Amino acid sequence: MIRRLLICSFALVSAISLPAQSAIPNGQLDPTRSLAAATQPHTPLPEEYVWTAGDVTTQRPDRSKFSWSRADLRAEPHYFRTSFDLAAVPAAATLYIGGPRQARVWINGQLVMSFNKDTDAPINFRVFHAGAARALKPGKNTIAIEAVRGRGVVTGMPSLPLAQLAYGEVLVAKIVPAAFGVEAPALVITNKEWRSSAVRSEGWESPGFDDNAWPAVESLGPVESNVDFFQWSADAGMYGWPGYRGMSADLRTYSLLPAAVTHVYTAESQLTNVDSLTTASAPAPFTVTLANTPPDAEAPTLLLDFGREVSGRLLVESGCNCTATLSIAYGESEIEAMSTGLTTGQRGGNYLGTNLVAVPPNGVARGPKSAFRYVRISFLRGAPVTAFKAMRVEGIYYPVRYEGTFESSDPVLNRIWETAAYTAHLCMQDGVWDAPKRDRGRWVGDLDVTGRTISTVFGAPAAIEDTLNRLVVPTSKAPVNGIPGYSALWVTSLYSLNLHSGDKKFLESQHANLLHVLGVMDAGVDADGMLENTKRGWGFVDWAPGYYGGTQETRVGTELEYIRAYGDAAELLTEIGDTANAEKYSAIARKATAAAEAQFRDPVGAYGKSWQLNSLAVLAKAAPDSSAIWNESLSHVKQDSPSDQPITPYSNAWVLDAMSATGHPQEALDWMRKYWGGMLAEGATSFWENYDLRWPKAEFHLSLQADGTSGYFVSLSHGWSSAPAAWLAENVLGIVPTSPGYRTVDIQPELLGLEWARGSVATPHGPIKVSIEKEKGIHVDLPTGVEKARVRVEGATGSVLVNGHETALADGYLVLTSPGQYDVTARNRPQ
């Protein structure tokens, strides 16, 4: 739980000072922004994740009670066997095994591998290798494995295969006819033909043992066959598996060199040509000269800084005919990467821990997939002089185009927009995730904000559609993500997607899912649409204290989310043609609104002082007196005294929208500059899971609080913090769809104190572009497919000049019904 609010300063600067972006070409954070997304063919690996039949977490009735503090829970050995034929023994062969923390492997009765690793390490399983050629023989061969499961990692996803993988109950193995690090078709792989037992039999490891009485293994399928396997860091330990990509065919990769190398520590060793790590085509390679064999604590070390948050993995390319062993640690912040242990009372230590990477001779090795900016590398073992051709990021990204843009006379707003858009793009992986470091999973509350940013900046409806579809489990009576309010946000996310994409075919495909989600919501409300079972699911509205768990604030917030969802559902069902259910949920929304106003509004007409609840009330149209909401709550949004409220960037999205809806977009823009600009002033290159302007600035990452804890566990790239990108498009550029797919659109630009602003939003028809300059009018570029655009020109009455010709207004709007470019000014303005 968040038990405290750390305060270090009560003064907010009036102007934000931004860190330099010298390492970022053209000021563009996103390294993929100008890349052509070339196809990257990859044949998925055939080896399968297996485990003993009938003894897996996904089938156990006690799986929800698994104790993550018990590393030894269900740590009994499991036994696996298979046979395979060889025409001839290869000159070299390497056995790879992944999954268990402890294992012994026999080939033809000869012990070829034995390991016993720390079950408390953050990564739930690892890959181990050993030479196998000496134990092979022509003809029939037998492999026998004794395995002890790993600790596992937490996952909040409904996918049962992912749960089994995350709980650590998997084994994958293969023998490759090549030296370590060289890929080749395998001689034998784990598959459905293997046999297994949870009971040890005498002589089970010998070639002559009869395993016909053992049942076949249970298989989760090939290791790259399910996009769920790539989430929640469940497969983080697979980075040493030859040929493993760990990403779907929808994703692409790119290369990024370090922007700087810092914290160089040589001890008694030498690091030569360090500058070559930051230089493409360097004349001489980076080399490590080890002084004898130093203990790990005294190994030469350096820190790579890639200049911005990235999603991907470290790639190390050897330039030496030797095997080298490195330890690596990622960090979203410098202090996370440099941390080596736990800090009392906080989640200290880098999130994935410190991990060993074996670099094959003249080959390539990769680290785990995650999000980071920094990588700490220690050089543990290798040749007396070990050369490296490169150490770079292999970035993983979803290919999109920036069809939405924003630029203005204020460089702080420009950086906020760029950072918000990049944050959303980082979360577009195998689905739209909450974050690329933690949790790396599909959460619909995050999607409710991130999806709107994605729709505005990139379009890319397929990524949102896939995520929405996978979040619903039609056989489950539980709320989406186990959170009642998230069922409501699934509905509002679908509404937002449909408004931006206009994809009626997809909407119709979600008809059954929509009714299912609404049915789950209905089961927890009374005849008036009010929540009656507060223990149904996990109460969550925000990470601020009091807004998660069984609190009154959580109940009120969830009720307001329900009201908004019921109203949106009625419109979606009308669009589909399901008029009976549309009328049903429209009536529920009206009754619930009346009940909420009666129960929760105070005598002055507000929902107390809460920024979160009053903002939700405005968005749910449960606040008939918006002036009361503004006067009692939203006019006091600030963080420069101990009494000011904590709030996350997530629910600050509601605050921005509610401020605008109550007629105060200027104040919303000012708050955006202070709050999101505050993260930029502290060096953010993507927006964070949580933030408070008053939290300590020294070792800032340790002071961030979210998800019931604080420290490095908290994400520095979280899609639910990306709201400014969409808000600026809707409130400064003024571009708002008024029917699905931008068939009709309102364009009402407001400079809000700026000298000029220009930009665009993505639509199914191509970008709509708007440019506005103080005292000089508006330029609008409409693509074919927009049937009607209503344009409001500040100060115009009766008529305006359109491309130099006087044109009458209709109800105060210029109405455009044809594609083209339009220069629009008030008649009394100079040309």
C-alpha positions in Angstrom: 0.0 0.0 0.0 1.1 3.6 -0.5 1.5 4.6 3.1 3.2 7.9 2.8 3.6 11.0 0.6 7.2 12.2 0.5 7.6 15.9 0.4 10.8 17.7 -0.5 9.8 21.1 -1.9 6.8 23.3 -2.0 7.9 25.6 -4.7 7.0 25.1 -8.4 9.0 26.9 -11.0 6.9 28.9 -13.4 9.0 27.9 -16.4 10.2 24.3 -17.0 13.9 23.9 -17.8 14.3 20.9 -20.1 17.3 18.7 -20.2 19.3 18.7 -23.4 18.5 16.2 -26.1 21.9 16.2 -27.8 21.8 12.4 -28.1 18.5 12.4 -29.9 18.7 13.3 -33.6 16.3 16.1 -34.7 14.8 16.1 -31.3 12.8 12.9 -32.1 12.7 10.5 -29.2 11.5 7.6 -31.2 14.4 5.8 -33.0 11.9 4.1 -35.4 10.2 7.3 -36.5 11.9 7.5 -39.9 12.5 3.8 -40.4 10.9 1.8 -43.2 9.4 -1.3 -41.5 11.0 -4.0 -43.6 9.7 -7.5 -43.2 11.9 -9.8 -41.0 11.1 -13.4 -41.9 11.5 -15.9 -39.1 10.4 -19.5 -39.0 9.0 -20.1 -35.4 11.0 -22.7 -33.5 9.4 -26.2 -33.3 10.6 -27.1 -29.8 7.8 -27.2 -27.2 7.3 -26.2 -23.6 6.3 -29.4 -21.7 5.6 -30.5 -18.2 4.4 -33.6 -16.4 0.8 -34.4 -17.3 -1.9 -33.7 -14.8 0.5 -31.8 -12.5 0.5 -28.2 -13.7 -0.5 -25.0 -12.1 -3.2 -24.3 -14.6 -5.1 -27.4 -13.5 -4.6 -27.1 -9.8 -7.6 -25.8 -7.8 -5.1 -24.0 -5.4 -3.4 -22.0 -8.1 -4.9 -18.7 -6.9 -3.3 -19.4 -3.5 0.2 -19.8 -4.8 2.6 -18.1 -2.3 5.2 -16.0 -4.1 7.2 -15.7 -0.8 7.7 -19.5 -0.8 10.4 -20.2 -3.3 10.5 -23.8 -2.3 6.8 -24.4 -2.8 6.1 -27.6 -4.9 9.8 -28.0 -5.6 9.8 -31.7 -6.0 11.7 -33.3 -8.9 9.9 -34.2 -12.2 11.3 -36.7 -14.7 11.3 -36.7 -18.5 12.6 -39.1 -21.1 12.6 -39.6 -24.9 14.7 -41.5 -27.5 16.0 -40.5 -30.9 18.0 -42.0 -33.7 21.3 -40.8 -35.2 22.9 -42.0 -38.4 26.2 -40.6 -37.3 27.6 -38.7 -34.4 28.3 -35.0 -35.3 31.8 -33.5 -34.6 30.2 -31.1 -32.2 26.9 -31.0 -30.4 25.4 -28.7 -27.7 22.6 -29.6 -25.3 20.3 -26.6 -24.4 17.8 -26.8 -21.6 15.5 -24.0 -20.3 12.8 -23.7 -17.6 13.9 -25.4 -14.4 16.2 -23.9 -11.7 17.7 -27.2 -11.0 18.3 -30.1 -13.3 20.4 -33.2 -14.1 20.6 -34.5 -17.6 21.7 -38.0 -18.8 22.4 -39.0 -22.4 22.6 -42.7 -22.9 23.1 -43.1 -19.1 26.0 -40.6 -19.0 25.5 -37.4 -16.9 26.2 -34.5 -19.2 24.7 -31.6 -17.3 23.9 -30.6 -13.7 23.0 -27.2 -12.3 21.4 -25.8 -9.2 20.6 -22.1 -9.4 19.1 -19.5 -7.0 15.3 -19.9 -6.8 14.9 -16.3 -5.5 16.4 -14.6 -8.6 13.9 -12.3 -10.4 13.9 -14.2 -13.8 11.8 -17.3 -13.4 13.8 -19.6 -15.5 17.1 -19.6 -17.5 18.8 -21.4 -20.3 21.8 -23.7 -19.7 24.1 -25.4 -22.2 26.6 -28.2 -22.2 28.6 -30.2 -24.7 26.8 -33.4 -25.7 28.8 -35.0 -28.5 30.9 -37.2 -26.2 27.7 -39.0 -25.0 26.0 -39.6 -28.4 26.3 -42.7 -30.4 25.1 -44.0 -33.8 21.6 -45.5 -33.7 19.2 -45.2 -30.8 19.9 -42.5 -28.2 18.1 -41.8 -24.9 17.9 -38.5 -23.0 16.6 -38.4 -19.4 16.1 -35.2 -17.4 15.4 -34.7 -13.7 14.0 -31.1 -13.3 12.9 -28.9 -10.4 10.6 -26.1 -11.3 11.6 -22.4 -10.9 9.9 -19.9 -8.6 7.7 -18.3 -11.3 6.6 -14.7 -11.7 3.3 -13.0 -11.0 0.9 -12.6 -13.9 -2.6 -11.0 -13.9 -3.6 -12.4 -17.3 -6.4 -14.9 -17.8 -4.4 -17.0 -20.3 -3.8 -20.5 -18.8 -0.8 -21.3 -20.9 0.8 -18.0 -19.8 0.0 -18.9 -16.2 1.7 -22.2 -16.5 4.8 -20.6 -18.1 4.8 -17.8 -15.5 4.5 -20.2 -12.6 7.7 -21.9 -13.8 6.2 -25.3 -14.6 7.9 -25.8 -18.0 10.8 -27.6 -19.6 12.2 -27.1 -23.0 15.2 -28.9 -24.4 17.1 -29.6 -27.6 20.4 -30.9 -28.9 22.0 -28.9 -31.7 24.7 -30.6 -33.9 27.0 -27.6 -33.6 29.3 -25.8 -31.1 27.8 -23.4 -28.5 26.2 -20.4 -30.1 25.9 -21.8 -33.6 22.4 -22.4 -34.9 21.5 -25.6 -36.8 18.5 -27.9 -37.1 18.1 -29.9 -33.9 18.8 -33.6 -33.4 16.0 -33.9 -30.8 13.6 -31.4 -29.2 11.0 -31.5 -26.5 7.5 -32.3 -27.9 4.4 -34.2 -27.3 6.2 -37.5 -27.8 8.2 -37.2 -24.6 7.1 -39.2 -21.5 7.1 -37.9 -17.9 6.5 -38.8 -14.4 6.3 -37.0 -11.0 7.4 -40.2 -9.3 11.0 -41.4 -9.4 11.5 -45.0 -10.6 14.7 -47.0 -9.9 17.0 -46.8 -12.9 14.8 -44.4 -14.7 17.8 -42.5 -16.2 19.3 -45.6 -17.9 18.9 -46.3 -21.6 17.3 -49.7 -20.9 14.5 -48.4 -18.6 11.0 -49.1 -20.0 9.1 -45.9 -19.8 6.0 -47.2 -21.7 4.0 -46.9 -18.4 4.8 -43.2 -18.1 2.2 -40.9 -19.5 3.0 -38.5 -22.3 3.9 -35.0 -21.3 1.5 -32.1 -21.4 2.6 -29.6 -24.0 1.9 -25.9 -24.1 2.9 -25.8 -27.8 6.0 -24.5 -29.5 7.9 -21.8 -27.6 7.0 -19.1 -30.1 3.5 -20.2 -30.9 1.5 -18.0 -28.5 1.9 -14.3 -28.1 0.9 -14.6 -24.5 4.3 -16.3 -23.9 6.0 -13.0 -24.6 4.3 -11.1 -21.8 4.8 -10.5 -18.1 8.6 -11.2 -18.4 7.5 -14.9 -18.2 10.0 -15.8 -21.0 12.7 -13.4 -19.8 15.1 -16.3 -19.2 14.9 -17.5 -22.8 17.4 -14.9 -24.0 20.1 -17.6 -24.2 18.0 -19.9 -26.4 19.5 -20.3 -29.9 17.2 -18.9 -32.6 14.6 -17.6 -30.1 13.1 -14.2 -31.1 10.4 -14.0 -28.4 8.2 -11.7 -30.4 5.4 -12.1 -32.9 5.6 -11.6 -36.6 3.9 -8.3 -36.3 6.9 -6.7 -34.6 10.2 -5.5 -36.0 13.7 -4.8 -34.7 16.2 -1.9 -35.0 19.7 -1.2 -33.9 20.7 1.7 -31.6 24.3 2.4 -30.4 24.9 3.8 -26.9 24.9 7.6 -26.7 27.5 7.5 -23.9 29.6 5.2 -21.8 30.0 6.2 -18.1 31.0 4.8 -14.7 34.0 3.0 -16.3 35.8 0.9 -13.6 38.8 -1.0 -14.6 40.3 -2.2 -11.3 43.5 -4.1 -12.3 42.2 -4.8 -15.8 42.1 -2.6 -18.9 39.3 -1.4 -21.2 40.6 -0.1 -24.5 38.8 1.8 -27.3 35.8 2.5 -25.1 34.7 5.2 -27.6 34.2 2.6 -30.3 31.1 1.5 -28.5 29.4 4.7 -29.4 30.7 4.9 -32.9 29.4 3.1 -36.0 32.3 1.5 -38.1 34.9 2.3 -35.4 38.5 1.8 -36.7 39.4 -0.5 -33.8 37.2 -2.8 -31.6 36.5 -2.4 -27.9 38.8 -4.8 -26.0 38.9 -6.1 -22.4 42.2 -7.1 -21.0 41.6 -9.1 -17.8 44.2 -9.1 -15.0 44.4 -12.8 -14.2 40.8 -13.8 -13.2 39.4 -11.1 -11.0 36.6 -12.0 -8.5 33.2 -10.9 -9.8 33.1 -8.0 -7.4 36.3 -6.6 -8.9 35.6 -7.2 -12.5 36.0 -4.3 -14.9 32.6 -2.6 -15.4 31.0 0.2 -17.4 27.6 1.7 -17.9 26.0 2.1 -21.3 23.6 5.0 -21.7 21.3 4.8 -24.8 20.1 8.4 -24.4 16.4 7.5 -24.0 14.0 4.8 -22.8 14.0 1.8 -25.2 12.1 -1.4 -25.5 14.2 -4.4 -26.5 17.4 -6.2 -25.4 21.1 -5.7 -25.3 22.9 -7.3 -28.2 26.6 -8.2 -27.8 28.7 -9.1 -30.9 32.0 -10.9 -30.2 35.2 -10.1 -32.1 37.1 -12.9 -30.4 37.7 -16.6 -31.0 36.7 -17.3 -27.4 33.7 -17.6 -25.1 33.2 -14.6 -22.9 30.9 -14.3 -19.8 29.4 -11.0 -18.9 27.0 -9.9 -16.2 24.4 -7.3 -17.2 21.8 -5.3 -15.3 19.2 -3.0 -17.0 17.9 0.2 -15.6 15.2 2.6 -16.7 17.2 5.1 -14.5 20.9 5.2 -13.9 20.4 4.4 -10.2 18.3 1.4 -11.1 21.0 0.0 -13.4 23.8 0.7 -10.8 21.8 -0.8 -7.9 23.1 -4.2 -6.8 20.8 -5.0 -3.9 17.5 -4.3 -2.0 16.7 -1.1 -0.1 14.8 -1.7 3.1 11.1 -1.1 2.7 11.3 -0.6 -1.0 11.6 -2.6 -4.2 15.3 -1.9 -4.7 17.6 -3.7 -7.1 17.1 -3.6 -10.8 13.9 -5.1 -11.8 15.2 -8.2 -13.7 18.2 -8.6 -11.5 21.8 -9.1 -12.6 22.1 -11.8 -15.2 24.9 -13.7 -16.9 25.3 -13.6 -20.6 27.6 -16.1 -22.4 28.9 -14.7 -25.6 30.0 -17.4 -28.1 33.2 -17.2 -30.1 32.8 -14.6 -33.0 29.0 -14.9 -32.3 26.2 -12.8 -31.0 24.5 -13.0 -27.6 21.4 -11.2 -26.3 20.1 -10.1 -22.9 16.5 -10.3 -21.7 13.7 -8.4 -23.3 12.6 -5.4 -21.2 12.5 -1.6 -21.2 15.6 0.3 -20.1 17.8 3.3 -20.9 21.0 2.1 -19.1 22.9 -1.2 -19.0 25.6 -2.0 -16.5 28.1 -4.6 -17.8 30.8 -6.4 -15.9 33.4 -8.5 -17.8 33.8 -11.7 -15.8 35.6 -14.2 -17.9 37.1 -14.6 -21.4 40.4 -14.7 -23.1 43.3 -12.6 -21.7 42.3 -10.1 -24.3 38.7 -10.2 -25.5 37.5 -8.0 -28.4 33.9 -7.0 -29.0 32.6 -5.6 -32.3 29.5 -4.0 -30.8 27.3 -3.6 -27.8 24.0 -2.1 -28.8 20.3 -2.2 -28.4 18.2 -4.6 -30.5 15.0 -2.6 -30.2 11.7 -4.3 -30.6 8.8 -2.2 -31.9 5.4 -2.2 -33.6 5.7 -0.6 -37.0 3.5 2.5 -37.2 3.6 5.9 -38.9 3.3 9.2 -37.0 0.3 10.5 -38.9 -0.6 12.6 -35.9 1.8 15.5 -35.2 1.9 18.6 -33.0 4.2 21.6 -32.9 3.7 25.0 -31.3 5.5 28.1 -30.2 6.0 26.5 -26.8 9.0 24.0 -26.8 7.8 22.5 -23.5 4.4 21.5 -25.0 6.2 20.1 -28.1 8.4 17.9 -25.9 5.4 16.8 -23.9 3.6 15.7 -27.0 6.6 13.9 -28.4 7.2 12.1 -25.1 3.6 11.1 -24.7 3.4 9.7 -28.3 6.7 7.8 -27.8 5.5 6.4 -24.5 2.4 5.0 -26.2 4.5 3.5 -29.0 6.8 1.8 -26.5 3.7 0.0 -25.1 2.7 -1.3 -28.5 4.3 -4.7 -28.4 2.5 -8.1 -28.7 -0.7 -6.3 -27.8 -1.1 -2.9 -26.2 0.7 -3.3 -22.8 0.6 -1.2 -19.8 4.4 -0.9 -19.9 7.3 -2.6 -21.7 9.2 -3.3 -18.4 6.4 -4.0 -15.9 3.9 -5.6 -16.2 4.3 -6.2 -19.9 0.6 -7.2 -20.0 -2.8 -6.2 -21.2 -4.6 -4.0 -18.7 -7.7 -2.3 -20.0 -7.4 0.7 -17.6 -4.1 1.6 -19.3 -5.7 0.9 -22.7 -8.4 3.4 -22.0 -5.8 6.2 -22.1 -3.2 4.6 -24.4 -5.7 3.5 -27.0 -6.9 7.1 -27.5 -3.3 8.3 -27.9 -2.6 5.5 -30.4 -5.8 6.3 -32.4 -4.9 10.0 -32.5 -1.2 9.7 -33.3 -0.8 6.4 -35.2 -4.3 5.1 -36.2 -3.2 1.5 -35.8 -6.7 0.1 -34.8 -5.5 -3.6 -35.3 -3.3 -3.4 -32.1 -6.2 -2.1 -30.0 -8.7 -4.5 -31.5 -6.6 -7.5 -30.8 -6.0 -6.3 -27.2 -9.7 -5.7 -26.5 -10.7 -9.0 -28.0 -8.1 -11.0 -25.9 -9.1 -9.2 -22.6 -12.6 -10.8 -22.6 -12.9 -14.4 -21.4 -16.5 -15.4 -22.4 -16.5 -18.4 -20.0 -15.6 -16.3 -17.0 -17.9 -14.4 -14.6 -15.0 -12.3 -13.3 -14.6 -8.7 -14.2 -12.1 -7.8 -16.9 -8.6 -8.0 -15.4 -10.4 -8.9 -12.1 -11.3 -5.3 -11.5 -15.0 -4.2 -11.7 -14.2 -0.7 -13.0 -12.0 -2.3 -15.7 -15.1 -4.0 -17.1 -16.5 -0.5 -17.5 -13.3 0.8 -19.1 -13.4 -2.1 -21.6 -16.7 -0.6 -22.8 -15.3 2.9 -22.9 -12.2 1.8 -24.7 -14.3 0.0 -27.3 -16.3 3.2 -27.7 -13.2 5.3 -28.1 -11.8 2.9 -30.7 -15.0 2.9 -32.7 -15.2 6.7 -32.6 -11.7 7.0 -34.1 -11.6 4.0 -36.4 -15.2 3.6 -37.6 -14.6 -0.1 -38.1 -18.2 -1.3 -37.9 -17.2 -4.9 -38.9 -14.9 -5.1 -35.8 -17.6 -3.6 -33.6 -20.1 -6.2 -34.8 -17.6 -8.9 -34.0 -17.5 -7.7 -30.4 -21.3 -7.7 -29.9 -21.2 -10.9 -27.9 -18.2 -9.7 -25.9 -19.9 -6.4 -25.2 -23.0 -8.1 -23.9 -20.9 -10.5 -21.8 -18.9 -7.7 -20.2 -22.2 -5.7 -19.5 -23.7 -8.9 -18.0 -20.8 -9.2 -15.6 -21.2 -5.6 -14.6 -25.0 -6.1 -14.2 -24.4 -8.9 -11.8 -22.9 -6.5 -9.2 -25.4 -3.7 -9.3 -28.9 -3.2 -7.9 -32.1 -2.3 -9.7 -30.9 1.4 -9.9 -27.6 0.4 -11.4 -25.7 1.1 -8.2 -22.9 -1.2 -7.0 -24.1 -3.5 -4.3 -21.3 -6.0 -4.0 -18.2 -4.1 -3.2 -16.2 -7.3 -2.7 -16.8 -8.5 -6.2 -13.3 -8.3 -7.8 -10.6 -5.9 -6.8 -11.5 -2.3 -6.2 -9.3 0.1 -8.1 -9.6 3.6 -9.4 -6.2 5.1 -9.0 -2.9 4.4 -7.2 -3.4 7.5 -5.0 -4.1 6.5 -1.3 -7.8 5.7 -0.8 -8.6 4.9 -4.4 -7.9 1.1 -4.3 -9.2 -1.5 -2.0 -12.5 -1.5 -0.3 -12.8 2.3 0.2 -15.7 4.6 -0.3 -13.7 6.6 -2.9 -13.1 3.4 -4.8 -16.8 2.5 -4.7 -17.9 6.0 -5.9 -15.2 6.1 -8.6 -16.2 2.6 -9.9 -19.9 3.6 -9.9 -19.1 6.7 -12.0 -17.1 4.5 -14.4 -20.1 2.2 -14.7 -22.4 5.1 -15.5 -20.1 6.3 -18.3 -19.8 2.8 -19.7 -23.6 2.2 -19.7 -24.1 5.4 -21.7 -21.3 4.5 -24.1 -22.7 0.9 -24.4 -26.1 2.3 -25.4 -24.5 4.2 -28.3 -22.4 1.2 -29.4 -25.5 -1.1 -29.4 -27.4 1.5 -31.4 -24.6 1.5 -34.0 -24.8 -2.3 -34.2 -28.5 -2.2 -34.5 -29.3 -3.9 -31.2 -32.0 -1.4 -30.3 -33.5 -3.5 -27.4 -30.3 -3.7 -25.5 -29.4 -0.1 -26.4 -32.7 1.1 -24.8 -32.0 -1.2 -21.8 -28.6 0.3 -21.1 -29.6 3.8 -21.8 -32.3 3.4 -19.1 -29.8 1.9 -16.7 -27.4 4.8 -17.3 -30.2 7.3 -16.5 -31.3 5.5 -13.3 -27.7 5.0 -12.1 -26.9 8.7 -12.8 -29.9 9.9 -10.7 -29.0 7.5 -7.9 -25.3 8.5 -7.9 -26.3 12.2 -7.8 -28.6 11.5 -4.9 -26.2 9.4 -2.9 -22.7 10.9 -3.6 -23.1 14.6 -4.5 -22.7 17.0 -1.6 -25.0 19.9 -0.8 -23.0 22.3 -3.0 -23.3 20.0 -6.0 -19.8 18.5 -6.1 -18.4 15.1 -5.3 -16.4 16.3 -2.4 -13.0 17.7 -3.0 -11.5 14.8 -4.9 -10.0 15.6 -8.2 -10.4 12.0 -9.4 -14.1 11.6 -8.5 -15.2 15.0 -9.7 -13.4 14.5 -13.0 -15.1 11.1 -13.4 -18.5 12.7 -12.6 -18.0 15.3 -15.3 -17.0 12.6 -17.9 -20.0 10.4 -16.8 -22.3 13.4 -17.2 -23.3 12.9 -13.5 -22.5 16.6 -12.6 -25.3 18.9 -13.8 -23.7 21.9 -12.1 -20.2 22.0 -13.5 -19.5 25.3 -11.8 -19.7 23.5 -8.4 -17.2 20.9 -9.6 -14.8 23.6 -10.8 -15.2 25.8 -7.7 -14.9 23.0 -5.1 -12.4 20.8 -6.7 -10.8 21.3 -10.1 -9.8 24.9 -9.5 -7.5 23.7 -6.7 -5.5 21.3 -8.8 -1.8 21.9 -7.9 1.0 20.3 -5.9 2.9 22.9 -4.0 1.7 22.3 -0.4 1.4 19.2 1.8 -2.4 19.4 1.7 -2.6 19.1 -2.1 -3.9 15.8 -3.3 -1.7 13.0 -4.8 -2.8 11.8 -8.2 -1.3 9.6 -10.9 -0.7 10.6 -14.6 -3.4 8.0 -15.3 -6.3 9.8 -13.5 -4.8 13.2 -14.5 -6.0 12.3 -18.0 -9.6 12.6 -16.5 -8.6 15.9 -14.9 -7.4 17.4 -18.2 -10.6 16.4 -19.9 -12.9 17.5 -17.1 -11.2 20.9 -16.9 -11.8 21.4 -20.6 -15.4 20.1 -20.3 -16.1 22.6 -17.5 -14.8 25.5 -19.7 -11.3 25.8 -18.4 -8.9 24.5 -21.1 -6.3 27.2 -20.3 -6.0 25.9 -16.7 -5.8 22.4 -18.0 -2.9 23.4 -20.3 -1.2 25.2 -17.5 -1.5 22.0 -15.3 -0.1 19.9 -18.1 2.9 22.1 -18.4 3.6 21.8 -14.6 2.9 18.1 -14.1 4.1 16.4 -17.2 6.7 19.1 -17.7 7.9 18.3 -14.2 8.8 14.8 -15.3 10.6 16.2 -18.3 12.6 18.5 -16.0 13.7 15.5 -14.0 15.0 13.9 -17.2 12.1 11.8 -18.4 12.3 10.5 -22.0 9.0 8.6 -21.5 6.3 9.3 -19.0 6.1 7.5 -15.7 3.7 5.2 -14.0 3.3 7.7 -11.2 4.6 11.1 -10.3 4.2 13.8 -7.7 5.8 17.2 -8.1 6.7 17.1 -4.4 8.5 13.8 -4.3 12.3 13.9 -3.7 14.5 14.7 -6.7 17.7 13.0 -5.5 17.6 9.3 -6.5 14.1 10.1 -7.8 13.3 6.5 -9.0 13.4 5.2 -5.4 10.8 7.8 -4.4 8.2 6.9 -7.1 5.2 5.1 -5.6 2.7 2.9 -7.4 1.2 -0.6 -7.3 1.4 -0.7 -3.6 5.1 -0.2 -3.4 7.9 2.2 -4.3 11.3 2.2 -5.9 12.7 0.6 -9.1 9.7 -1.7 -9.4 7.8 1.4 -10.6 7.7 1.9 -14.3 9.3 4.9 -16.1 7.4 4.1 -19.3 3.7 3.6 -18.8 1.1 4.1 -21.5 -1.5 5.4 -19.1 0.6 8.5 -18.8 0.3 9.4 -22.5 -2.9 11.5 -22.4 -1.3 14.9 -23.4 -0.8 13.8 -27.0 -4.6 13.3 -27.6 -5.6 16.2 -25.4 -3.4 18.7 -27.4 -4.9 17.4 -30.6 -8.5 17.8 -29.3 -8.1 21.0 -27.4 -5.4 23.1 -29.1 -5.7 21.9 -32.7 -9.4 21.4 -31.8 -9.9 18.2 -33.9 -12.7 16.0 -32.5 -14.6 13.3 -34.3 -18.4 13.6 -34.0 -19.3 10.3 -35.7 -17.4 7.0 -36.0 -14.3 7.1 -38.2 -14.2 10.9 -38.6 -17.1 10.8 -41.1 -18.0 14.1 -39.4 -15.6 16.2 -37.4 -15.6 19.4 -35.4 -12.5 21.6 -35.7 -12.4 24.3 -33.0 -8.8 25.4 -32.5 -7.8 27.4 -29.5 -4.3 28.8 -29.1 -4.7 29.2 -25.3 -1.9 31.8 -25.1 0.3 30.3 -27.8 1.5 32.3 -30.7 0.9 29.5 -33.1 0.3 25.8 -33.3 0.0 23.2 -36.1 -0.4 19.5 -36.4 -2.6 16.6 -37.5 -4.5 13.6 -36.3 -4.6 10.1 -37.8 -7.9 9.1 -39.4 -9.0 6.1 -41.5 -9.0 8.6 -44.5 -5.6 10.0 -43.9 -4.5 12.8 -41.6 -6.6 15.9 -40.9 -4.2 18.8 -40.6 -4.8 22.1 -38.8 -2.6 25.2 -38.5 -3.5 28.2 -36.5 -1.5 31.4 -36.0 -2.4 34.3 -33.7 -4.2 37.1 -35.7 -3.9 35.1 -38.9 -6.6 32.6 -38.9 -6.8 28.8 -39.6 -5.5 26.5 -42.3 -7.4 23.2 -42.6 -6.4 20.2 -44.8 -9.3 17.7 -45.2 -8.7 14.2 -46.7 -11.2 12.5 -49.0 -13.7 10.5 -46.8 -14.5 13.3 -44.3 -18.1 14.0 -45.2 -18.6 17.1 -43.1 -16.3 19.3 -41.0 -17.6 22.1 -38.8 -15.0 24.8 -38.3 -15.3 27.5 -35.6 -13.3 30.7 -36.2 -12.6 32.8 -33.1 -14.2 36.2 -33.4 -16.1 35.4 -36.6 -19.8 36.3 -36.9 -22.1 35.8 -39.9 -19.4 34.9 -42.4 -15.7 34.2 -42.9 -13.2 34.4 -45.7 -12.4 30.9 -47.1 -9.4 31.0 -49.6 -10.2 34.7 -50.0 -13.9 34.2 -50.7 -16.7 35.3 -48.3 -18.6 32.3 -47.0 -21.6 32.3 -44.7 -21.6 30.6 -41.3 -24.2 28.1 -40.2 -25.0 28.3 -36.5 -21.6 29.9 -35.9 -19.7 27.3 -37.9 -18.1 27.1 -41.3 -19.3 23.9 -42.8 -16.9 22.1 -45.2 -18.3 19.1 -47.2 -15.4 18.5 -49.7 -11.8 17.5 -49.3 -9.2 20.1 -49.9 -7.0 22.8 -48.3 -8.8 25.8 -46.7 -7.4 29.1 -45.4 -10.1 30.5 -43.1 -10.0 33.9 -41.5 -12.5 36.3 -39.9 -13.6 39.0 -42.3 -12.1 41.8 -40.2 -8.6 40.2 -40.1 -5.8 41.3 -42.5 -5.0 39.0 -45.3 
